[in-house]
Amino acid sequence: MLPKRRYLPSLGSFATFEVAAKHLSFTMAGTELNVTQAAISQQIRGLEKALGTTLFVRKHNSLELTPAGESLLRAVSRGLDNICDGIDAIVSPPDVAVITCSGTNAAVACWLQPFVEQFRAHNPDVRFVMLASDEDDALRNFDEVDVSIICGNERCDVGERLYYLFPETVEPMCSPQYLKTHGPFDGPNSLERADLLELHRTHWSANAIGWHPVTWEDWCRATGVAISLPVPSLVTNNYPLLLDAAVNGGGVILGWHHLVNTHLSAGRLCRLFDAPLQVDRGYYLKLNAASLERPLVRQFIDFVLSGLAGAKQNSRLEVLAQQ
């Protein structure tokens, strides 16, 4: 009798099935595998025909696994995990010195990068892969990603871990040179004569930006400021670009504390007045399930959390000193 595996469909179709089942979306599976949605759909149909059973329930805008699909997913996941373990044992050391992170453009460039530089100063052998996108919302689900920066905790799946970072706080800021030239700004009403820098609406509608926008109008409304806002002198959908403009004296920006902290600490930006707006949402580090047992990744997360705790303590001491 021939072994059972001789009758298996293409092993590649099982790998495709696992990715599609993970996302419950042929489109997102195609993005991860760098093929079209139609190619994914065709492979799944071929696998279903070969097995003689339906693996997915196709709905209008979503997919669900059938009982047969759930059973196959468990078996395929175990098999692929065993293959990966076998390959790792052959070609890799127990904990490869690479950490892969994902997040939006601003989160990676403005918040994560300083931590990476500090961590590598003490661990020069560690390499980082940083995947940044405002459009690709599937990055956090890629198998190679260890850590993701997310806003809100509604996207955590079973087996993953969330680490709370900070609330979202935003307030008007500018460079010291701009303040010297165009100031003083003695209160929110003085923003009527400021050069405002604004995020374009397409930033907030990007696929990876899944939260309500905070515009100058939103900040005025939330803080009770009733003024006629000037037309912004610069509008862009790229926050790092907007931040560079503010640092270079181009005008007043809505500064997200976690994104501008390094510029504030270095004196490249300053607060105009005491009018912070705290938005009712928080930021988290998401540790993917596959990275739970990687000591190097846990070491990096501990480094980040310790750095945040130290920064908060220093901030409290500064406030007490000012009092």
Buried (B, 14 or more C-beta within 10 A) or exposed (E): EEEEEEEEBEEEBBBBBBBBBBBBBBEBBBBBBEBEBEBBBBBBBBBBEEBEBBBBEEEEEEBEBBEBBEEBBEEBBEBBEEEEEEEEEEEEEEEEEBBBBBBBBBBBBBBBBBBBEEBBEEBEEBEBEBBBBBEBBBBBBBBEBBBBBBBBEEBBEEEBBBBEBBEBEBBBBBBEEBBEEBBEBEEBEBBEEBBBBBBBEEBBEBEBBBEEEBBBEBBBEBEEBEEEBBEBBBBBBBBBBBBEBBBEBBBBBBBBBBBBBEBBEEEBBBBBBEBBBEBEEBBBBBBBEBBEEBEBBBBBBEBBBEBBEEEEEEEEEEEEEEE
